[in-house]
Amino acid sequence: MQRFGASQWQTCALLQLSRTVYRYESVARDQSALEMRIKEITEVRVHYGAPACT
């Protein structure tokens, strides 16, 4: 955008992209409890396959 001298609004309008989507920043969540529970289930229920555990 800066290279061409266009504003964020102009660029998003040209690409038909919401500025909210452009500015979105993902936030990683702590999934350690979920991972531990899945490991517990797979240890107890050895016959379960991947689809049943996840």
PDB file of N, CA, C and O in Angstrom:
ATOM      1  N   MET A   1       0.829  -1.186   0.000  1.00  0.00           N
ATOM      2  CA  MET A   1       0.000   0.000   0.000  1.00  0.00           C
ATOM      3  C   MET A   1       0.873   1.249   0.000  1.00  0.00           C
ATOM      4  O   MET A   1       0.678   2.157  -0.808  1.00  0.00           O
ATOM      5  N   GLN A   2       1.830   1.282   0.908  1.00  0.00           N
ATOM      6  CA  GLN A   2       2.677   2.470   1.006  1.00  0.00           C
ATOM      7  C   GLN A   2       3.520   2.633  -0.249  1.00  0.00           C
ATOM      8  O   GLN A   2       3.806   3.753  -0.672  1.00  0.00           O
ATOM      9  N   ARG A   3       3.905   1.541  -0.825  1.00  0.00           N
ATOM     10  CA  ARG A   3       4.734   1.585  -2.031  1.00  0.00           C
ATOM     11  C   ARG A   3       4.021   2.320  -3.162  1.00  0.00           C
ATOM     12  O   ARG A   3       4.659   3.027  -3.942  1.00  0.00           O
ATOM     13  N   PHE A   4       2.709   2.158  -3.254  1.00  0.00           N
ATOM     14  CA  PHE A   4       1.938   2.777  -4.325  1.00  0.00           C
ATOM     15  C   PHE A   4       1.228   4.049  -3.884  1.00  0.00           C
ATOM     16  O   PHE A   4       0.538   4.679  -4.686  1.00  0.00           O
ATOM     17  N   GLY A   5       1.382   4.428  -2.649  1.00  0.00           N
ATOM     18  CA  GLY A   5       0.761   5.649  -2.151  1.00  0.00           C
ATOM     19  C   GLY A   5      -0.739   5.536  -1.957  1.00  0.00           C
ATOM     20  O   GLY A   5      -1.446   6.543  -1.974  1.00  0.00           O
ATOM     21  N   ALA A   6      -1.229   4.323  -1.774  1.00  0.00           N
ATOM     22  CA  ALA A   6      -2.665   4.113  -1.578  1.00  0.00           C
ATOM     23  C   ALA A   6      -2.945   3.923  -0.088  1.00  0.00           C
ATOM     24  O   ALA A   6      -2.120   3.386   0.651  1.00  0.00           O
ATOM     25  N   SER A   7      -4.098   4.364   0.326  1.00  0.00           N
ATOM     26  CA  SER A   7      -4.483   4.186   1.727  1.00  0.00           C
ATOM     27  C   SER A   7      -5.012   2.766   1.941  1.00  0.00           C
ATOM     28  O   SER A   7      -5.306   2.043   0.989  1.00  0.00           O
ATOM     29  N   GLN A   8      -5.123   2.396   3.195  1.00  0.00           N
ATOM     30  CA  GLN A   8      -5.669   1.090   3.535  1.00  0.00           C
ATOM     31  C   GLN A   8      -7.106   0.974   3.037  1.00  0.00           C
ATOM     32  O   GLN A   8      -7.512  -0.069   2.525  1.00  0.00           O
ATOM     33  N   TRP A   9      -7.854   2.029   3.189  1.00  0.00           N
ATOM     34  CA  TRP A   9      -9.252   2.031   2.747  1.00  0.00           C
ATOM     35  C   TRP A   9      -9.338   1.822   1.238  1.00  0.00           C
ATOM     36  O   TRP A   9     -10.148   1.021   0.772  1.00  0.00           O
ATOM     37  N   GLN A  10      -8.515   2.530   0.474  1.00  0.00           N
ATOM     38  CA  GLN A  10      -8.537   2.411  -0.986  1.00  0.00           C
ATOM     39  C   GLN A  10      -8.148   1.002  -1.437  1.00  0.00           C
ATOM     40  O   GLN A  10      -8.778   0.424  -2.322  1.00  0.00           O
ATOM     41  N   THR A  11      -7.121   0.475  -0.825  1.00  0.00           N
ATOM     42  CA  THR A  11      -6.655  -0.860  -1.200  1.00  0.00           C
ATOM     43  C   THR A  11      -7.708  -1.917  -0.894  1.00  0.00           C
ATOM     44  O   THR A  11      -7.974  -2.787  -1.724  1.00  0.00           O
ATOM     45  N   CYS A  12      -8.300  -1.849   0.277  1.00  0.00           N
ATOM     46  CA  CYS A  12      -9.334  -2.815   0.643  1.00  0.00           C
ATOM     47  C   CYS A  12     -10.558  -2.685  -0.258  1.00  0.00           C
ATOM     48  O   CYS A  12     -11.164  -3.689  -0.632  1.00  0.00           O
ATOM     49  N   ALA A  13     -10.919  -1.471  -0.601  1.00  0.00           N
ATOM     50  CA  ALA A  13     -12.057  -1.255  -1.495  1.00  0.00           C
ATOM     51  C   ALA A  13     -11.765  -1.835  -2.876  1.00  0.00           C
ATOM     52  O   ALA A  13     -12.636  -2.454  -3.487  1.00  0.00           O
ATOM     53  N   LEU A  14     -10.555  -1.641  -3.364  1.00  0.00           N
ATOM     54  CA  LEU A  14     -10.166  -2.159  -4.674  1.00  0.00           C
ATOM     55  C   LEU A  14     -10.222  -3.686  -4.698  1.00  0.00           C
ATOM     56  O   LEU A  14     -10.664  -4.279  -5.682  1.00  0.00           O
ATOM     57  N   LEU A  15      -9.780  -4.309  -3.627  1.00  0.00           N
ATOM     58  CA  LEU A  15      -9.761  -5.771  -3.538  1.00  0.00           C
ATOM     59  C   LEU A  15     -11.079  -6.354  -3.033  1.00  0.00           C
ATOM     60  O   LEU A  15     -11.222  -7.572  -2.926  1.00  0.00           O
ATOM     61  N   GLN A  16     -12.037  -5.487  -2.725  1.00  0.00           N
ATOM     62  CA  GLN A  16     -13.326  -5.878  -2.160  1.00  0.00           C
ATOM     63  C   GLN A  16     -13.110  -6.724  -0.898  1.00  0.00           C
ATOM     64  O   GLN A  16     -13.682  -7.802  -0.735  1.00  0.00           O
ATOM     65  N   LEU A  17     -12.269  -6.193  -0.024  1.00  0.00           N
ATOM     66  CA  LEU A  17     -11.887  -6.861   1.209  1.00  0.00           C
ATOM     67  C   LEU A  17     -12.245  -5.964   2.383  1.00  0.00           C
ATOM     68  O   LEU A  17     -11.957  -4.768   2.371  1.00  0.00           O
ATOM     69  N   SER A  18     -12.866  -6.538   3.382  1.00  0.00           N
ATOM     70  CA  SER A  18     -13.207  -5.776   4.575  1.00  0.00           C
ATOM     71  C   SER A  18     -11.931  -5.357   5.300  1.00  0.00           C
ATOM     72  O   SER A  18     -10.988  -6.143   5.403  1.00  0.00           O
ATOM     73  N   ARG A  19     -11.897  -4.137   5.795  1.00  0.00           N
ATOM     74  CA  ARG A  19     -10.720  -3.694   6.545  1.00  0.00           C
ATOM     75  C   ARG A  19     -10.565  -4.495   7.837  1.00  0.00           C
ATOM     76  O   ARG A  19      -9.454  -4.661   8.339  1.00  0.00           O
ATOM     77  N   THR A  20     -11.664  -4.983   8.363  1.00  0.00           N
ATOM     78  CA  THR A  20     -11.606  -5.820   9.558  1.00  0.00           C
ATOM     79  C   THR A  20     -10.837  -7.103   9.264  1.00  0.00           C
ATOM     80  O   THR A  20     -10.020  -7.538  10.076  1.00  0.00           O
ATOM     81  N   VAL A  21     -11.093  -7.704   8.120  1.00  0.00           N
ATOM     82  CA  VAL A  21     -10.384  -8.918   7.721  1.00  0.00           C
ATOM     83  C   VAL A  21      -8.908  -8.613   7.519  1.00  0.00           C
ATOM     84  O   VAL A  21      -8.050  -9.401   7.918  1.00  0.00           O
ATOM     85  N   TYR A  22      -8.612  -7.497   6.915  1.00  0.00           N
ATOM     86  CA  TYR A  22      -7.224  -7.115   6.658  1.00  0.00           C
ATOM     87  C   TYR A  22      -6.449  -6.917   7.958  1.00  0.00           C
ATOM     88  O   TYR A  22      -5.279  -7.288   8.048  1.00  0.00           O
ATOM     89  N   ARG A  23      -7.094  -6.337   8.955  1.00  0.00           N
ATOM     90  CA  ARG A  23      -6.409  -5.995  10.201  1.00  0.00           C
ATOM     91  C   ARG A  23      -6.481  -7.083  11.267  1.00  0.00           C
ATOM     92  O   ARG A  23      -5.909  -6.920  12.345  1.00  0.00           O
ATOM     93  N   TYR A  24      -7.171  -8.191  10.989  1.00  0.00           N
ATOM     94  CA  TYR A  24      -7.368  -9.259  11.968  1.00  0.00           C
ATOM     95  C   TYR A  24      -6.031  -9.853  12.401  1.00  0.00           C
ATOM     96  O   TYR A  24      -5.154 -10.103  11.574  1.00  0.00           O
ATOM     97  N   GLU A  25      -5.885 -10.073  13.699  1.00  0.00           N
ATOM     98  CA  GLU A  25      -4.717 -10.749  14.257  1.00  0.00           C
ATOM     99  C   GLU A  25      -5.208 -11.933  15.078  1.00  0.00           C
ATOM    100  O   GLU A  25      -5.986 -11.766  16.018  1.00  0.00           O
ATOM    101  N   SER A  26      -4.753 -13.123  14.720  1.00  0.00           N
ATOM    102  CA  SER A  26      -5.201 -14.310  15.446  1.00  0.00           C
ATOM    103  C   SER A  26      -4.553 -14.370  16.823  1.00  0.00           C
ATOM    104  O   SER A  26      -3.459 -13.851  17.045  1.00  0.00           O
ATOM    105  N   VAL A  27      -5.262 -15.016  17.736  1.00  0.00           N
ATOM    106  CA  VAL A  27      -4.775 -15.173  19.104  1.00  0.00           C
ATOM    107  C   VAL A  27      -4.742 -16.667  19.410  1.00  0.00           C
ATOM    108  O   VAL A  27      -5.774 -17.338  19.389  1.00  0.00           O
ATOM    109  N   ALA A  28      -3.560 -17.175  19.692  1.00  0.00           N
ATOM    110  CA  ALA A  28      -3.421 -18.597  19.999  1.00  0.00           C
ATOM    111  C   ALA A  28      -3.988 -18.883  21.391  1.00  0.00           C
ATOM    112  O   ALA A  28      -3.748 -18.137  22.340  1.00  0.00           O
ATOM    113  N   ARG A  29      -4.735 -19.965  21.490  1.00  0.00           N
ATOM    114  CA  ARG A  29      -5.316 -20.354  22.770  1.00  0.00           C
ATOM    115  C   ARG A  29      -4.522 -21.516  23.363  1.00  0.00           C
ATOM    116  O   ARG A  29      -3.954 -22.331  22.636  1.00  0.00           O
ATOM    117  N   ASP A  30      -4.494 -21.577  24.670  1.00  0.00           N
ATOM    118  CA  ASP A  30      -3.801 -22.664  25.355  1.00  0.00           C
ATOM    119  C   ASP A  30      -4.649 -23.929  25.256  1.00  0.00           C
ATOM    120  O   ASP A  30      -5.773 -23.973  25.757  1.00  0.00           O
ATOM    121  N   GLN A  31      -4.113 -24.939  24.617  1.00  0.00           N
ATOM    122  CA  GLN A  31      -4.853 -26.180  24.436  1.00  0.00           C
ATOM    123  C   GLN A  31      -4.198 -27.349  25.158  1.00  0.00           C
ATOM    124  O   GLN A  31      -4.462 -28.507  24.836  1.00  0.00           O
ATOM    125  N   SER A  32      -3.352 -27.053  26.125  1.00  0.00           N
ATOM    126  CA  SER A  32      -2.634 -28.122  26.821  1.00  0.00           C
ATOM    127  C   SER A  32      -3.586 -29.053  27.576  1.00  0.00           C
ATOM    128  O   SER A  32      -3.356 -30.262  27.610  1.00  0.00           O
ATOM    129  N   ALA A  33      -4.634 -28.522  28.172  1.00  0.00           N
ATOM    130  CA  ALA A  33      -5.595 -29.364  28.896  1.00  0.00           C
ATOM    131  C   ALA A  33      -6.299 -30.322  27.934  1.00  0.00           C
ATOM    132  O   ALA A  33      -6.499 -31.495  28.251  1.00  0.00           O
ATOM    133  N   LEU A  34      -6.667 -29.822  26.775  1.00  0.00           N
ATOM    134  CA  LEU A  34      -7.320 -30.661  25.770  1.00  0.00           C
ATOM    135  C   LEU A  34      -6.372 -31.751  25.282  1.00  0.00           C
ATOM    136  O   LEU A  34      -6.768 -32.908  25.146  1.00  0.00           O
ATOM    137  N   GLU A  35      -5.124 -31.382  25.019  1.00  0.00           N
ATOM    138  CA  GLU A  35      -4.137 -32.361  24.562  1.00  0.00           C
ATOM    139  C   GLU A  35      -3.913 -33.451  25.607  1.00  0.00           C
ATOM    140  O   GLU A  35      -3.797 -34.628  25.265  1.00  0.00           O
ATOM    141  N   MET A  36      -3.852 -33.061  26.880  1.00  0.00           N
ATOM    142  CA  MET A  36      -3.669 -34.042  27.951  1.00  0.00           C
ATOM    143  C   MET A  36      -4.857 -34.995  28.029  1.00  0.00           C
ATOM    144  O   MET A  36      -4.679 -36.199  28.217  1.00  0.00           O
ATOM    145  N   ARG A  37      -6.068 -34.462  27.885  1.00  0.00           N
ATOM    146  CA  ARG A  37      -7.273 -35.297  27.948  1.00  0.00           C
ATOM    147  C   ARG A  37      -7.307 -36.285  26.790  1.00  0.00           C
ATOM    148  O   ARG A  37      -7.677 -37.444  26.980  1.00  0.00           O
ATOM    149  N   ILE A  38      -6.932 -35.850  25.603  1.00  0.00           N
ATOM    150  CA  ILE A  38      -6.894 -36.747  24.446  1.00  0.00           C
ATOM    151  C   ILE A  38      -5.885 -37.866  24.684  1.00  0.00           C
ATOM    152  O   ILE A  38      -6.157 -39.023  24.362  1.00  0.00           O
ATOM    153  N   LYS A  39      -4.727 -37.534  25.244  1.00  0.00           N
ATOM    154  CA  LYS A  39      -3.720 -38.559  25.547  1.00  0.00           C
ATOM    155  C   LYS A  39      -4.239 -39.549  26.575  1.00  0.00           C
ATOM    156  O   LYS A  39      -3.993 -40.749  26.453  1.00  0.00           O
ATOM    157  N   GLU A  40      -4.957 -39.064  27.591  1.00  0.00           N
ATOM    158  CA  GLU A  40      -5.538 -39.952  28.602  1.00  0.00           C
ATOM    159  C   GLU A  40      -6.521 -40.928  27.968  1.00  0.00           C
ATOM    160  O   GLU A  40      -6.502 -42.123  28.263  1.00  0.00           O
ATOM    161  N   ILE A  41      -7.373 -40.413  27.101  1.00  0.00           N
ATOM    162  CA  ILE A  41      -8.376 -41.260  26.442  1.00  0.00           C
ATOM    163  C   ILE A  41      -7.705 -42.313  25.578  1.00  0.00           C
ATOM    164  O   ILE A  41      -8.104 -43.478  25.593  1.00  0.00           O
ATOM    165  N   THR A  42      -6.685 -41.912  24.821  1.00  0.00           N
ATOM    166  CA  THR A  42      -6.029 -42.874  23.934  1.00  0.00           C
ATOM    167  C   THR A  42      -5.248 -43.934  24.703  1.00  0.00           C
ATOM    168  O   THR A  42      -5.059 -45.041  24.199  1.00  0.00           O
ATOM    169  N   GLU A  43      -4.792 -43.617  25.909  1.00  0.00           N
ATOM    170  CA  GLU A  43      -4.095 -44.612  26.719  1.00  0.00           C
ATOM    171  C   GLU A  43      -5.072 -45.619  27.322  1.00  0.00           C
ATOM    172  O   GLU A  43      -4.762 -46.806  27.424  1.00  0.00           O
ATOM    173  N   VAL A  44      -6.242 -45.147  27.719  1.00  0.00           N
ATOM    174  CA  VAL A  44      -7.243 -46.018  28.336  1.00  0.00           C
ATOM    175  C   VAL A  44      -7.990 -46.830  27.280  1.00  0.00           C
ATOM    176  O   VAL A  44      -8.237 -48.020  27.474  1.00  0.00           O
ATOM    177  N   ARG A  45      -8.338 -46.215  26.202  1.00  0.00           N
ATOM    178  CA  ARG A  45      -9.126 -46.847  25.147  1.00  0.00           C
ATOM    179  C   ARG A  45      -8.250 -47.058  23.914  1.00  0.00           C
ATOM    180  O   ARG A  45      -8.328 -46.314  22.936  1.00  0.00           O
ATOM    181  N   VAL A  46      -7.429 -48.074  23.988  1.00  0.00           N
ATOM    182  CA  VAL A  46      -6.434 -48.345  22.953  1.00  0.00           C
ATOM    183  C   VAL A  46      -7.086 -48.623  21.601  1.00  0.00           C
ATOM    184  O   VAL A  46      -6.501 -48.313  20.564  1.00  0.00           O
ATOM    185  N   HIS A  47      -8.271 -49.193  21.596  1.00  0.00           N
ATOM    186  CA  HIS A  47      -8.927 -49.558  20.341  1.00  0.00           C
ATOM    187  C   HIS A  47      -9.545 -48.356  19.623  1.00  0.00           C
ATOM    188  O   HIS A  47      -9.983 -48.492  18.480  1.00  0.00           O
ATOM    189  N   TYR A  48      -9.590 -47.186  20.262  1.00  0.00           N
ATOM    190  CA  TYR A  48     -10.135 -45.999  19.604  1.00  0.00           C
ATOM    191  C   TYR A  48      -9.184 -45.542  18.511  1.00  0.00           C
ATOM    192  O   TYR A  48      -7.968 -45.537  18.700  1.00  0.00           O
ATOM    193  N   GLY A  49      -9.729 -45.164  17.386  1.00  0.00           N
ATOM    194  CA  GLY A  49      -8.916 -44.614  16.309  1.00  0.00           C
ATOM    195  C   GLY A  49      -8.833 -43.103  16.421  1.00  0.00           C
ATOM    196  O   GLY A  49      -9.438 -42.507  17.312  1.00  0.00           O
ATOM    197  N   ALA A  50      -8.094 -42.489  15.531  1.00  0.00           N
ATOM    198  CA  ALA A  50      -7.905 -41.036  15.552  1.00  0.00           C
ATOM    199  C   ALA A  50      -9.228 -40.268  15.452  1.00  0.00           C
ATOM    200  O   ALA A  50      -9.407 -39.298  16.187  1.00  0.00           O
ATOM    201  N   PRO A  51     -10.168 -40.662  14.569  1.00  0.00           N
ATOM    202  CA  PRO A  51     -11.423 -39.897  14.490  1.00  0.00           C
ATOM    203  C   PRO A  51     -12.228 -39.919  15.794  1.00  0.00           C
ATOM    204  O   PRO A  51     -12.912 -38.946  16.112  1.00  0.00           O
ATOM    205  N   ALA A  52     -12.154 -40.997  16.534  1.00  0.00           N
ATOM    206  CA  ALA A  52     -12.909 -41.093  17.782  1.00  0.00           C
ATOM    207  C   ALA A  52     -12.284 -40.254  18.889  1.00  0.00           C
ATOM    208  O   ALA A  52     -12.973 -39.861  19.830  1.00  0.00           O
ATOM    209  N   CYS A  53     -11.002 -39.976  18.790  1.00  0.00           N
ATOM    210  CA  CYS A  53     -10.291 -39.237  19.841  1.00  0.00           C
ATOM    211  C   CYS A  53     -10.245 -37.743  19.584  1.00  0.00           C
ATOM    212  O   CYS A  53     -10.053 -36.967  20.520  1.00  0.00           O
ATOM    213  N   THR A  54     -10.413 -37.329  18.363  1.00  0.00           N
ATOM    214  CA  THR A  54     -10.266 -35.892  18.070  1.00  0.00           C
ATOM    215  C   THR A  54     -11.537 -35.252  17.655  1.00  0.00           C
ATOM    216  O   THR A  54     -11.563 -34.053  17.379  1.00  0.00           O
TER     217      THR A  54
END
